[in-house]
């Protein structure tokens, strides 16, 4: 039994690295999903069944419980395919849970797993960005539309997914370059940073640029030390927005905001209209969600905001569960210097999720996992290990003083 668990733990370790790499270089999104199913979800299930997981800490139990609450609205969905929806969201719950369970099961080799995943992100992003640029250079009728363009997997196909992935890769390469002592290695990583930024520019990923800048600013000027300046800046921004609203009128202000956010205001206005009268439980988890934006020939299938998406589908209860999940994660993540990069990626994801994040929070593998659930899972387990180490050091100190 011990050798059985050891084999599947080894498969899970390399499966996590492969899955992260495959997000950038899979031939299709479906192929990337299948890699997660067989390389991550299956080993997680087999290790848990064999008793190799041990007792889950309270934090992870709370995360799994809240993920379940996010999937509960399917029970009162009015969709005709009720049992199909139930089965689908039970699968979603299990798969999303695996992103948190995998780092916990690999906690003994967590630091090595982190290092290899970071290099998988950088290496995969370099390949995807080069192929994206080759497509741009050699395809004469290239045009980046709202439908995306041909590329590798989700990178280059969907502008928002491209921006999110390349933003994460930029933060990873920049962080690793700062630790390199070899000048050539540092220079190559900085060139990779420029490649990732150019890829974001090619995809017109404005939200990704904003999220990256926010991470860099907070890294230079920490929130705890400069909170007063951030508060003043926020108040000033709200004041300017109100003055603009008063000066030009509500209709003009909303139209300018809609143009600036590429139709998001229209989407969110329709969302609030749809959910009117269903504030507590939402509209259920229907298969097709369509948001129409003036001037576009096709509907958007998501709310382009992970919090609004939860609110539309599950109402106040689902939104509360999602917010509680985020707060639970932030309260228990590792705050050591060694985890700085993963905290930066998580913060990048929280900012990005306000405007461009796709799909329901509990779902099949998607871009949300790369910049939200993966760093959250790692940071929770790293925080748990840090507390255990401090407890051991404290116990030794107390025994030594007796």
Secondary structure in CASP SS format (residue, H / E / C, confidence):
PFRMAT SS
TARGET T0000
AUTHOR 0000-0000-0000
METHOD secondary structure of the structure
MODEL  1
X C 1.00
X H 1.00
X H 1.00
X H 1.00
X H 1.00
X H 1.00
X H 1.00
X H 1.00
X H 1.00
X H 1.00
X H 1.00
X H 1.00
X H 1.00
X H 1.00
X H 1.00
X H 1.00
X H 1.00
X H 1.00
X H 1.00
X H 1.00
X H 1.00
X H 1.00
X H 1.00
X H 1.00
X H 1.00
X C 1.00
X C 1.00
X C 1.00
X H 1.00
X H 1.00
X H 1.00
X H 1.00
X H 1.00
X H 1.00
X H 1.00
X H 1.00
X H 1.00
X H 1.00
X H 1.00
X H 1.00
X H 1.00
X H 1.00
X H 1.00
X H 1.00
X H 1.00
X H 1.00
X H 1.00
X H 1.00
X H 1.00
X C 1.00
X C 1.00
X C 1.00
X C 1.00
X C 1.00
X C 1.00
X C 1.00
X C 1.00
X H 1.00
X H 1.00
X H 1.00
X H 1.00
X H 1.00
X H 1.00
X H 1.00
X H 1.00
X H 1.00
X H 1.00
X H 1.00
X H 1.00
X H 1.00
X H 1.00
X H 1.00
X H 1.00
X H 1.00
X H 1.00
X H 1.00
X C 1.00
X C 1.00
X C 1.00
X C 1.00
X C 1.00
X H 1.00
X H 1.00
X H 1.00
X H 1.00
X H 1.00
X H 1.00
X H 1.00
X H 1.00
X H 1.00
X H 1.00
X H 1.00
X H 1.00
X H 1.00
X H 1.00
X H 1.00
X H 1.00
X H 1.00
X H 1.00
X H 1.00
X H 1.00
X H 1.00
X H 1.00
X H 1.00
X H 1.00
X C 1.00
X H 1.00
X H 1.00
X H 1.00
X H 1.00
X H 1.00
X H 1.00
X H 1.00
X H 1.00
X H 1.00
X H 1.00
X H 1.00
X H 1.00
X H 1.00
X H 1.00
X H 1.00
X H 1.00
X H 1.00
X H 1.00
X H 1.00
X H 1.00
X H 1.00
X H 1.00
X H 1.00
X H 1.00
X H 1.00
X H 1.00
X H 1.00
X H 1.00
X H 1.00
X H 1.00
X H 1.00
X H 1.00
X C 1.00
X C 1.00
X C 1.00
X C 1.00
X C 1.00
X C 1.00
X C 1.00
X C 1.00
X C 1.00
X C 1.00
X C 1.00
X C 1.00
X C 1.00
X E 1.00
X C 1.00
X C 1.00
X E 1.00
X C 1.00
X C 1.00
X C 1.00
X H 1.00
X H 1.00
X H 1.00
X H 1.00
X H 1.00
X H 1.00
X H 1.00
X H 1.00
X H 1.00
X H 1.00
X H 1.00
X H 1.00
X H 1.00
X H 1.00
X H 1.00
X H 1.00
X H 1.00
X H 1.00
X H 1.00
X C 1.00
X C 1.00
X C 1.00
X C 1.00
X C 1.00
X H 1.00
X H 1.00
X H 1.00
X H 1.00
X H 1.00
X H 1.00
X H 1.00
X H 1.00
X H 1.00
X H 1.00
X H 1.00
X H 1.00
X H 1.00
X H 1.00
X H 1.00
X H 1.00
X H 1.00
X H 1.00
X H 1.00
X H 1.00
X C 1.00
X C 1.00
X C 1.00
X H 1.00
X H 1.00
X H 1.00
X H 1.00
X H 1.00
X H 1.00
X H 1.00
X H 1.00
X H 1.00
X H 1.00
X H 1.00
X H 1.00
X H 1.00
X H 1.00
X H 1.00
X C 1.00
X C 1.00
X C 1.00
X C 1.00
X C 1.00
X C 1.00
X H 1.00
X H 1.00
X H 1.00
X H 1.00
X H 1.00
X H 1.00
X H 1.00
X H 1.00
X H 1.00
X H 1.00
X H 1.00
X H 1.00
X H 1.00
X H 1.00
X H 1.00
X H 1.00
X H 1.00
X H 1.00
X H 1.00
X H 1.00
X H 1.00
X H 1.00
X C 1.00
X H 1.00
X H 1.00
X H 1.00
X H 1.00
X H 1.00
X H 1.00
X H 1.00
X H 1.00
X H 1.00
X H 1.00
X H 1.00
X C 1.00
X C 1.00
X C 1.00
X H 1.00
X H 1.00
X H 1.00
X H 1.00
X H 1.00
X H 1.00
X H 1.00
X H 1.00
X H 1.00
X H 1.00
X H 1.00
X H 1.00
X C 1.00
X C 1.00
X C 1.00
X C 1.00
X C 1.00
X C 1.00
X C 1.00
X C 1.00
X C 1.00
X C 1.00
X C 1.00
X C 1.00
X C 1.00
X C 1.00
X C 1.00
X E 1.00
X C 1.00
X C 1.00
X C 1.00
X C 1.00
X C 1.00
X C 1.00
X C 1.00
X C 1.00
X E 1.00
X C 1.00
X C 1.00
X C 1.00
X C 1.00
X C 1.00
X H 1.00
X H 1.00
X H 1.00
X H 1.00
X H 1.00
X H 1.00
X H 1.00
X H 1.00
X H 1.00
X H 1.00
X H 1.00
X H 1.00
X H 1.00
X H 1.00
X H 1.00
X H 1.00
X H 1.00
X H 1.00
X H 1.00
X H 1.00
X H 1.00
X H 1.00
X H 1.00
X H 1.00
X H 1.00
X H 1.00
X H 1.00
X C 1.00
X C 1.00
X C 1.00
X C 1.00
X H 1.00
X H 1.00
X H 1.00
X H 1.00
X H 1.00
X H 1.00
X H 1.00
X H 1.00
X H 1.00
X H 1.00
X H 1.00
X H 1.00
X H 1.00
X H 1.00
X H 1.00
X H 1.00
X C 1.00
X C 1.00
X C 1.00
X C 1.00
X C 1.00
X C 1.00
X C 1.00
X C 1.00
X C 1.00
X C 1.00
X C 1.00
X C 1.00
X C 1.00
X C 1.00
X H 1.00
X H 1.00
X H 1.00
X H 1.00
X H 1.00
X H 1.00
X H 1.00
X H 1.00
X H 1.00
X H 1.00
X H 1.00
X H 1.00
X H 1.00
X H 1.00
X H 1.00
X H 1.00
X H 1.00
X H 1.00
X H 1.00
X H 1.00
X H 1.00
X H 1.00
X H 1.00
X H 1.00
X H 1.00
X H 1.00
X H 1.00
X H 1.00
X H 1.00
X H 1.00
X H 1.00
X H 1.00
X H 1.00
X H 1.00
X H 1.00
X C 1.00
END
